[in-house]
Amino acid sequence: MKRSTKMSWLTVKQEVISRIHEKHWKQGELIPNEVDIALELGCSRATVNRALQSVAEAGLLDRRRKGGTRVSAYPVRKATLGISVIRKEIIDTGRAYGYQLVSQSHTQPPSAVASKMGLPRSAKILHFICVHMADDKPYVIEDRWLNQFEVPAAIEVDFSQQSPNEWLVANVPFMAGAITFLAEVATTTEAQLLQCKVGEGLFTIDRTTLGEKHAITFVRLSFAAGYQITTVI
């Protein structure tokens, strides 16, 4: 590779991937350290670090503090799952969108939610239950806890007109998060909101998003029968 002080991290990333695919760096083996790679390619160590981190996030490298970086012995392709605007998701399928704010309160979250959000049990935060509709039929329940200490602007928003989902996606960047997929059964409240039977199986997503210091929100999305999700790898 021609050395260049202006080499981008994307170029370094492609070089790293090529060396893995062409078996110059074999599965399970340690690769050269960042300083040596930077000297070889004629770029900064920071550029190499960013490239290696991106390749690791793709599942091709295993990076360990004080343990060096190895080519993954069992490469895992990671799926990409974005946070969609539910209104747009429904409209894009050609169906009419509807929205109802069922309840809004300022209260203490359950201990499990407080734990996920890293909050003291005594903290009072915003709680919303909303239903999104597709062609006048229930599509998903948005059961959301929102940390107004991390996002104080949320206190002034009229969520009867716009869902917390859409407002957060449009206005609040996040640093990281965690997603859990669950198979649940409908409670009495969920059955009423989704117009299904108590005990009927539901596809559910729990998602926590984090800001710079604290959790922004925890949401449980409970979908009506027939929902499907597609992602890319």
N, C-alpha and C positions, 0 to 999 in steps of 0.2 A: 504494500500500500504506500502511496506517495505521502510523505509526511507534510503536515501543514499546521501552522500555529493557529489557523482559523478553523480547524476541524470541529464540526459540531458533534454534540453528543449522539445525535441520530446516526451519523456516519460511523462513530465508534460502536454504537449498538449493533449496526448491521455487520460490522467486521467481527464482533464477538459472536453473533449468531452464526455467521458463515464458518467460523473456526469450530464451533460446536457441531454443526451439521456435517462438516467435512472431516470430522473426527481428529482434527489437529489437537483439540482438547477433548479427551475421551470421558465418557460417563463415569462419575465417581472420582475423577482426578481433580487435584487442586490446580487452579489456573494461576498465572503469574499475579503478583500483587499490583495494586493500582499504580504505584510509583513506576514499576518496570514497564507496565503497559503504556503509561503516559509518555515515558522516555522513548519507547519504541515507535509510537504513533505520532509523536511530536505535538502533544496537546497537554492540557492541564490535568492535574489529578482530579479536580472537581468535575471535569467533563467525563472522565473515565468513571468516576463514582456514580454519576447520574445515569450513564449508559448501563453499567452493571446492575444498578438498582432496577431499572426498567426491565432488563432481561430476567432478573430474579422474579419480578412481579409476574412475568409471563410464564414462570414455572420451569425455566431452563437452567437456572443457577440456584445453588443453596448457599446463602451467605450467613456466616456465624461470627459473632463478635469474638475476636482473638483466635478464631478457628480457621480463618481464611475463607476463600470462596471456591466452591467445587461445582463442577458440572453435575447437575442432578442425576442421580442414578436411575430414578424413575420419573422422568419429566411429566409434569401435569399441565395440561392446557387449561387455563382458567377462563371461566365464563365471564362475560361482561354484562352486568345488569344495571341499567340506569334507573333513576328515580323519575318516573313519568308524571306528567300532569294528567290526572284522571279524566278531566273534561276533554282534553285533546285526544286521549286514548279512545274514548267512546266515539267522539265525532269522527275520528279517522276511520272507524269501521262503518260509517254511513248511518249511524243511529243518532236520534235526537238526545241531547243531554239534559238532565235535570238534577237539581241539588236541593237538599233540605238539611238545615242545621237543626238537629233534634234537641240537643241540649248544650249548654255552655256553663261552666262553673269555675270557681277558684277554690281549690280544695287540696287536701293531702292525698297523694297517690298511694296505691297499695304498696306494701313493702317490696314486692318483686319489681315493680316499676321504679320505685325510688332507688333500689339497688342498681338496676340497669343504667339509670341516669346519673348515678354517683351523688345522689342528693340525700340529705338527712331526712329521716322519716317524718319529721315535724314540718318540713317545708311545704308550703302551699303554692301550687302552680296551676296553670290553666288546663282545663280538661274539656274536650269537645267530642261529641258523638254526632256524626254526619252520615247521611246516606246519599250516594251518587246513583242516579238513575240512567238507564239506557232504554229509549222508547217507552218511557213511563213504567218500566219494570226495575226493581232493585238490582243494582249491579255490584255494589260493594259498600260495606260499612267502614267508615273511617273513625276509629276510636283512638283519639290522639291526646297525649299529654305534652304540653308545650312549656318550656322553661322560660318564663318572662324575665328572669334575672339575666339570662344570656341574650335574650332578644326582647328588650323592653319595648320596642316599637309595636310588638304584637298587641299590647294592651289597648291601643287606639284603633285597631282594625275592626271593621264591621264584618264579622265572619258569617253573617246571615246572607251576605251577598256574594262572597267569594270563599271558597273552601280553604282551610288551613293548608292543605296539600298544595294548591296552586299558589297561594301567597308565599309560602316558604320557598318553593322552587324558584319563584321569580325574584325574591328579595333577600334570601338569607343563604350565603355560601356556607359550606361545611367542610371540615378538615378530614374527617374519617367517619366510619360507621360500621354497623354490624347488621346482618340480615339473617333471620331464621325462618324456614318454611315449615309449616305444621299442618297436620291433618287433625281437625277438631270437629266436634259435634255442636250443632246449634243449641244455644241456650234458649230459654223462653223469650228473652228480649231480642236476641238475634233472629229467632224464627219470626217474630212479629215484624221486624224491620226488613227482613229479606223475603218475607211472604213464603216461608218454607215450613217444614215440620220440625218440631222439637226433636233433637237427636239426629237430625239429618246431617250428613257429612259436609264439611265446609273446607275449602282450601284457604289457608290463612298465612299471612306474612307478618312477622314482627320485625320492625326496623328501628334501630337507634342511630341517630346522627349526632356527631360531636362537633363543637366549635373549637376555638383556640384553647379555651380553659375548661369548659364544662359541656355536658350534653345539651343539645338544643331541643331535641324532641324524641319521644318514643311513640310509635304508632302501631296499632294492630289493624290490618286490613283483612276483613272477612268477606270473601267473594261468594256470590250466588252460584248455583249449579251451572255448569257449562263454561266456566272461566278457564282459560288456558294462558300460559305464559311462554314466550319464546325468547331465547337469548342467543348470543354468538360466542364461539370459542376460537 
